[in-house]
Amino acid sequence: MNFPVKETIEQRKSVRTFDGRPLTADDRAALERYSQTVTNPFDVPVEFRVLDAKAHDLSSPVIVGAEVYVAAKVARQKNFEIAYGYSFESFCLYAQSLGVGSVMLAASLSRAAFEKAMDLKDGEVMPVGSPLGYPADKRSFRETLMRKGLKADDRLPFSALFFDGDFDHPLRKDIAGDFADALEMARWAPSATNKQPWRVVLDGDTVHFFEKQTLRENALGDVQKIDMGIALAHFDLTMQEDGHTGRFVDADPGLALPERVHYIISYQREA
Ligand SMILES: Cc1cc2nc3c(=O)[nH]c(=O)nc-3n(C[C@H](O)[C@H](O)[C@H](O)COP(=O)(O)O)c2cc1C
């Protein structure tokens, strides 16, 4: 990994208010380079572009002081949403490690201009874009209000998200063993309107991931699957940093599921 994973996740917060300084040539070059090498464990290519706002007429009603955006597109195929979330979040964490702030925007962006700048083709989607820049010292009034409304500094408790064996038994962090850190980092993932759709059932060396779908799908699909990919990135990158190896597999355990919860994918630890 090119950055300290847990430290970066612990420092990360969405940034919507930037100080107006352009990216330094070094930071811009590093971000451009990284954007061309981002991978995910699902073998789905995600294509990134770093874009100048003025040249492409990009804007967002919630963003102040950013001149550069990053966007990414993907072809619809198996696992494309989780792959997209995984790759986009890896990019945002790398940016954060350079001191460059970001926030994924699915709704609050000039979508037509972004899609044009991305040269979107039939069968491709561009679920989110994000500004890139240096955080201002003080958040805009609007951002402060938004964060309050979204309870953006909070997350659901560990025992409401993670379960032991089945959905009837909440998992305590002190018995989550080698998975405790990675689950805690997944808990702090960002998500659309901070809904935190990830649910997990631990079963020995296997971690089953489920989505609790509470937002309605739109023409672009289910944005909460992107959130799932983000949480999978936080989980998997932390496992790697902690020296473990594992792989993602389709291994639906066929459990009785709470309302609106469905299976996504499992992580099998190998070492
Ligand atoms: C897939 C996705 C889409 C999002 N879309 C928007 C958006 O359209 N507008 C916005 O202001 N924030 C958006 N956000 C940011 C979330 O509101 C934010 O991540 C969440 O409130 C948690 O705050 P934090 O990132 O500071 O921890 C989005 C986040 C994700 C992951």
The ligand as an SDF file (V2000), in Angstrom:
LIG
                    3D

 31 33  0  0  0  0  0  0  0  0999 V2000
  -21.5830    7.0350   -2.7040 C   0  0  0  0  0  0  0  0  0  0  0  0
  -21.6280    8.3540   -1.9920 C   0  0  0  0  0  0  0  0  0  0  0  0
  -22.3750    9.4160   -2.5100 C   0  0  0  0  0  0  0  0  0  0  0  0
  -22.4030   10.6540   -1.8550 C   0  0  0  0  0  0  0  0  0  0  0  0
  -23.1130   11.7000   -2.4330 N   0  0  0  0  0  0  0  0  0  0  0  0
  -23.0800   12.9280   -1.8510 C   0  0  0  0  0  0  0  0  0  0  0  0
  -23.7370   14.0410   -2.4750 C   0  0  0  0  0  0  0  0  0  0  0  0
  -24.3550   13.9130   -3.5420 O   0  0  0  0  0  0  0  0  0  0  0  0
  -23.6440   15.2560   -1.8730 N   0  0  0  0  0  0  0  0  0  0  0  0
  -22.9550   15.4380   -0.7000 C   0  0  0  0  0  0  0  0  0  0  0  0
  -22.9030   16.5680   -0.2060 O   0  0  0  0  0  0  0  0  0  0  0  0
  -22.3260   14.3990   -0.0760 N   0  0  0  0  0  0  0  0  0  0  0  0
  -22.3710   13.1570   -0.6320 C   0  0  0  0  0  0  0  0  0  0  0  0
  -21.7140   12.0960   -0.0250 N   0  0  0  0  0  0  0  0  0  0  0  0
  -20.9550   12.2950    1.2330 C   0  0  0  0  0  0  0  0  0  0  0  0
  -21.6540   11.7090    2.4640 C   0  0  0  0  0  0  0  0  0  0  0  0
  -22.7460   12.5180    2.8380 O   0  0  0  0  0  0  0  0  0  0  0  0
  -20.6400   11.5820    3.6370 C   0  0  0  0  0  0  0  0  0  0  0  0
  -19.6510   10.6770    3.2630 O   0  0  0  0  0  0  0  0  0  0  0  0
  -21.2960   11.1040    4.9200 C   0  0  0  0  0  0  0  0  0  0  0  0
  -22.2110   12.0530    5.3860 O   0  0  0  0  0  0  0  0  0  0  0  0
  -20.2810   10.8000    6.0420 C   0  0  0  0  0  0  0  0  0  0  0  0
  -19.4630   11.9110    6.3010 O   0  0  0  0  0  0  0  0  0  0  0  0
  -17.8740   11.7650    6.2580 P   0  0  0  0  0  0  0  0  0  0  0  0
  -17.5270   11.3480    4.8360 O   0  0  0  0  0  0  0  0  0  0  0  0
  -17.3240   13.1250    6.6120 O   0  0  0  0  0  0  0  0  0  0  0  0
  -17.4750   10.7120    7.2520 O   0  0  0  0  0  0  0  0  0  0  0  0
  -21.6860   10.8460   -0.6500 C   0  0  0  0  0  0  0  0  0  0  0  0
  -20.9350    9.7800   -0.1270 C   0  0  0  0  0  0  0  0  0  0  0  0
  -20.9030    8.5500   -0.7740 C   0  0  0  0  0  0  0  0  0  0  0  0
  -20.0750    7.4430   -0.2060 C   0  0  0  0  0  0  0  0  0  0  0  0
  1  2  1  0
  2  3  1  0
  2 30  2  0
  3  4  2  0
  4  5  1  0
  4 28  1  0
  5  6  2  0
  6  7  1  0
  6 13  1  0
  7  8  2  0
  7  9  1  0
  9 10  1  0
 10 11  2  0
 10 12  1  0
 12 13  2  0
 13 14  1  0
 14 15  1  0
 14 28  1  0
 15 16  1  0
 16 17  1  0
 16 18  1  0
 18 19  1  0
 18 20  1  0
 20 21  1  0
 20 22  1  0
 22 23  1  0
 23 24  1  0
 24 25  2  0
 24 26  1  0
 24 27  1  0
 28 29  2  0
 29 30  1  0
 30 31  1  0
M  END
$$$$
